[in-house]
């Protein structure tokens, strides 16, 4: 059976040509195309520095390294997010402190953040859920001197009060996974304005080595094998193949996000009158979303999900609250997240989704509730 997917990357000959150019060049690793992407994405985010990495998870881990997060530290994160953020915190020897969410936006409940601040809190990691920005001004007031790591995995192209996300907190972390708005297949980046941190990140992503291979071989062939290692790092850099795809995707991003916005308006118009459904919050001038996902709250969510699947429509649930996973040990009750989790459902949303397919999704949902 043909399935309407919940996510789908949008590629064409431009990405194929960009990859072919890199393959023909003979240099496919970390090199000039990665540097070109970093400059372009830094400009897009209106920040001084972008450091290309191989995943959004690597971006979060890098941010924690730059902030020297370690044993005994606490990092506050929303309980409704992907597991990678919490895993990174634990892998750095620190403890993730799960905060509840706002019932409407599914972003961090800032009041709960304030309640959970302690002397051990060394960072706060808000997630711009679905692309809708967190109330960053209010969060910065609550945080004071505590660093803010923006998880922008959903939010390439989102704007908070006229400013791109990723440059509002201390460090921004982006994912360029295949399902994201800017889809390299795999990839990530940090964005920041601190020059010293940026230089340190360049070393840490390449095992702590002070000079990247491209620079060593391009600038001076004598003793090119000589380098220093001042700090233990990991191998988490971006490569030129993925950077080439990313540059094409970046040029297409504004139009792709515009199409996503069109689809959300169709959903609102076609589904907004169904009393068993609750639509996500609308954008305002201060909160411009990238519309990575369109998450409804639905009565009889599980039954609706199965009905859609039987009719050729894929959906998702983003996400099961992290504090409910056994691997994190006993956790306090977070009532809003636990209540909302039972009802959230992600509908198909990507630039190549046609109006006819959107109408089919809506007709199927209407049929489900009409027949109940």
C-alpha positions in Angstrom: 0.0 0.0 0.0 1.2 3.5 -0.8 1.9 5.4 2.4 1.9 9.1 3.0 5.0 9.5 5.2 5.1 11.6 8.3 8.5 13.0 7.3 10.3 13.1 3.9 13.4 15.0 2.8 13.1 17.1 -0.3 16.0 16.5 -2.8 16.4 17.1 -6.5 19.2 17.3 -9.1 20.8 20.2 -7.2 21.8 18.0 -4.3 23.0 15.3 -6.8 25.2 17.8 -8.6 26.6 19.2 -5.4 27.6 15.7 -4.2 29.1 14.8 -7.6 31.2 18.0 -7.5 32.7 16.9 -4.2 33.3 13.3 -5.4 35.1 14.6 -8.5 37.2 17.0 -6.4 38.9 14.1 -4.6 38.4 15.7 -1.2 35.4 14.4 0.6 36.3 14.8 4.3 36.5 17.9 6.5 37.6 20.6 4.2 36.7 23.7 2.2 33.0 22.9 1.6 32.5 22.4 5.3 34.0 25.8 5.9 31.8 27.3 3.2 28.7 25.8 4.9 29.8 27.1 8.3 30.2 30.7 6.9 26.8 30.5 5.2 24.9 29.1 8.2 26.5 31.5 10.6 25.3 34.3 8.4 21.9 32.8 8.2 21.7 32.6 12.0 23.3 36.0 12.5 26.1 34.7 14.7 29.8 35.0 14.5 30.7 31.3 14.4 29.2 28.0 13.2 31.1 24.8 13.8 30.0 21.9 11.6 29.5 18.5 13.2 28.3 15.1 12.3 25.0 15.1 14.2 22.7 17.1 16.4 23.7 14.8 19.3 27.4 15.7 18.7 26.3 19.4 18.8 24.8 19.0 22.2 27.8 17.0 23.5 30.1 19.7 22.1 28.1 22.4 23.9 28.4 20.6 27.2 32.2 20.1 26.6 32.6 23.8 25.9 30.8 24.6 29.1 32.9 22.1 31.1 29.8 20.2 32.3 30.9 17.3 34.4 30.5 15.2 37.5 28.1 16.6 40.1 26.6 19.2 37.7 22.9 19.4 36.7 21.4 20.4 33.4 17.7 21.3 33.2 15.9 20.0 30.1 12.3 19.5 29.1 11.0 16.0 29.6 9.3 16.0 26.2 12.2 15.9 23.7 14.4 13.4 22.0 16.6 11.2 24.2 19.9 12.5 22.8 20.0 15.6 25.1 19.6 13.6 28.3 22.0 10.9 27.1 24.7 13.6 26.4 24.3 15.1 29.9 24.7 11.6 31.5 27.7 10.8 29.3 29.4 13.9 30.6 28.9 12.7 34.1 26.2 15.2 35.0 22.5 14.7 35.8 19.6 15.7 33.6 16.9 17.5 35.6 13.6 17.0 33.8 11.2 20.0 33.8 7.6 19.9 32.9 6.2 21.5 29.7 3.7 24.2 28.8 0.4 22.6 28.0 -0.2 24.8 25.0 3.3 25.1 23.3 4.9 21.9 24.6 8.0 24.0 25.3 9.6 24.2 28.7 7.4 25.3 31.6 9.6 28.3 32.7 8.0 28.3 36.2 9.1 24.7 36.6 12.6 25.6 35.5 12.7 28.3 38.1 11.6 25.8 40.8 14.3 23.3 39.8 17.3 25.7 39.8 19.9 24.7 42.4 23.5 25.6 43.2 24.5 22.6 41.0 22.6 23.9 37.9 25.3 24.5 35.3 23.2 24.8 32.1 19.6 25.1 30.9 18.7 23.4 27.6 15.4 24.6 26.1 14.1 22.9 23.1 12.2 25.0 20.5 9.6 22.3 20.2 8.3 21.8 16.7 10.0 25.0 15.6 8.1 27.3 17.9 10.6 29.4 19.9 10.8 29.3 23.7 10.2 32.6 25.5 13.9 33.3 25.6 13.8 36.8 27.2 11.9 35.4 30.2 14.2 32.3 30.3 17.3 34.5 30.3 16.0 36.5 33.2 15.4 33.2 35.1 18.8 31.8 34.2 20.8 34.8 35.2 24.5 33.8 34.7 23.6 30.2 34.0 24.5 29.3 30.4 21.6 28.5 28.0 22.1 25.8 25.4 19.4 26.2 22.7 18.3 22.9 21.3 17.4 24.1 17.8 17.0 20.6 16.2 13.5 21.5 15.1 14.1 25.1 14.5 16.2 25.9 11.4 14.6 29.1 10.2 12.6 29.9 13.4 12.7 33.5 14.7 12.2 34.9 18.2 11.3 38.6 18.2 13.1 39.1 14.8 16.2 37.2 15.8 17.0 33.7 14.4 17.2 31.1 17.1 20.6 29.6 17.8 22.2 33.0 18.6 20.0 34.0 21.6 21.4 31.7 24.2 25.1 30.9 25.0 25.3 28.2 22.3 22.9 26.9 19.7 22.7 23.3 18.7 21.3 22.2 15.3 20.5 18.9 13.7 20.6 18.3 10.0 19.3 14.7 10.1 17.3 13.4 7.1 13.9 14.3 8.7 14.9 17.9 9.6 14.0 21.0 7.7 17.6 21.3 6.5 18.3 17.7 5.7 21.9 16.6 5.0 21.1 12.9 5.9 23.3 13.2 8.9 24.9 16.4 10.3 24.7 19.0 13.0 26.3 22.3 14.1 26.8 24.6 17.0 26.3 28.4 16.6 27.8 30.9 18.9 29.4 34.3 19.3 32.3 33.4 21.6 35.6 33.2 19.5 37.6 31.3 22.1 34.8 28.7 22.4 34.6 28.4 18.6 38.4 27.8 18.3 38.2 25.2 21.1 35.3 23.4 19.3 37.3 23.2 16.1 40.0 21.2 18.0 37.6 19.1 20.1 35.7 17.9 17.0 38.9 16.6 15.5 40.3 14.6 18.4 41.8 17.7 20.0 44.3 18.2 17.1 45.2 21.8 16.7 45.3 21.8 12.8 42.8 20.2 10.5 44.1 17.9 7.8 43.0 20.1 5.0 44.8 23.1 6.4 48.0 21.1 7.1 48.2 19.7 3.6 47.0 22.9 1.8 49.2 25.5 3.5 52.5 23.8 4.0 53.6 20.4 2.7 56.8 20.4 4.8 56.3 18.6 8.1 52.5 18.5 7.4 52.2 15.5 9.8 53.3 17.6 12.8 50.5 18.8 15.1 49.8 19.3 18.8 47.1 18.0 21.0 46.4 20.1 24.1 43.1 18.5 25.0 41.4 15.1 24.5 38.6 15.4 21.9 36.4 13.2 19.7 35.9 12.7 16.0 32.7 14.4 15.4 33.3 16.8 12.5 31.2 17.4 9.4 32.5 16.3 6.1 32.4 18.0 2.7 29.8 15.6 1.1 27.2 16.4 3.8 28.2 20.1 3.7 27.6 20.3 0.0 24.1 18.9 0.5 23.6 21.3 3.3 24.5 24.3 1.2 21.8 23.4 -1.3 19.3 22.8 1.4 20.1 26.1 3.0 19.4 27.9 -0.2 16.0 26.1 -0.4 15.2 26.5 3.3 13.1 29.7 3.2 10.9 28.4 0.4 10.6 25.0 2.0 9.5 26.5 5.3 7.0 28.7 3.5 5.5 25.6 2.0 5.4 23.9 5.5 3.5 27.0 6.7 1.0 26.7 3.9 0.3 23.1 4.9 -0.3 24.0 8.5 -2.8 26.6 7.4 -4.6 23.9 5.4 -4.7 21.6 8.5 -6.0 24.4 10.7 -8.8 25.2 8.2 -9.8 21.6 7.6 -9.5 20.2 11.2 -9.9 23.2 13.5 -13.7 22.6 13.9 -13.4 19.0 15.1 -14.1 19.2 18.8 -12.0 16.2 19.6 -8.9 17.8 18.3 -6.7 20.7 19.5 -4.4 22.5 17.1 -0.9 23.7 18.0 -0.5 27.4 18.8 -0.4 29.8 16.0 2.6 32.0 15.1 2.8 35.6 16.0 5.2 38.4 14.9 7.4 37.5 17.9 7.2 33.7 17.5 7.9 32.6 13.9 8.1 28.8 13.6 10.0 26.7 11.1 7.1 24.2 11.4 9.3 21.1 11.6 6.3 19.2 13.0 2.5 19.8 13.2 1.5 18.2 16.5 -2.2 17.9 17.3 -3.8 16.8 20.6 -6.4 14.2 19.8 -8.9 12.3 21.8 -8.7 8.5 21.2 -5.1 9.2 19.9 -4.1 5.5 19.7 -7.2 4.5 17.9 -6.8 7.4 15.4 -3.2 6.5 14.8 -4.1 2.9 13.9 -7.0 4.1 11.7 -4.7 6.4 9.8 -2.1 3.7 9.4 -4.6 1.3 8.0 -5.5 4.0 5.5 -2.0 4.6 4.3 -1.0 7.6 6.5 2.0 7.5 8.7 2.0 9.6 11.9 4.3 9.9 14.9 4.3 10.8 18.6 7.0 13.3 19.6 7.8 12.4 22.3 7.3 10.0 25.2 8.4 12.0 28.3 11.9 11.1 29.2 11.3 10.8 32.9 9.1 7.8 32.2 12.1 5.8 30.8 13.6 3.3 33.3 17.2 4.1 32.3 17.0 7.5 34.0 16.0 6.0 37.4 13.2 7.1 39.7 11.8 10.5 38.7 9.1 12.9 40.1 5.7 13.1 38.4 5.5 15.7 35.7 1.7 16.0 35.4 1.3 18.1 32.3 3.7 16.1 30.2 2.2 12.8 31.2 -1.3 14.1 30.4 -0.3 15.6 27.1 1.7 12.5 26.0 -1.5 10.5 25.9 -3.0 12.8 23.2 -0.2 14.2 21.0 0.0 13.0 17.4 2.3 14.3 14.6 0.7 14.7 11.2 2.5 14.4 7.9 4.4 17.6 7.1 7.1 18.2 4.5 7.5 20.5 1.4 6.7 17.9 -1.2 3.4 16.9 0.5 0.7 17.9 -2.0 -2.6 19.7 -1.3 -4.4 16.5 -2.4 -2.5 14.4 0.1 -3.2 16.9 2.9 -6.9 16.8 2.0 -6.8 13.0 2.1 -5.2 13.1 5.6 -7.9 15.5 6.7 -10.7 13.5 5.1 -9.5 10.3 6.9 -9.4 12.1 10.3 -12.9 13.5 9.7 -14.2 10.1 8.8 -12.7 8.6 12.0 -14.5 11.0 14.3 -17.7 11.1 12.3 -18.0 7.3 12.5 -17.5 7.2 16.3 
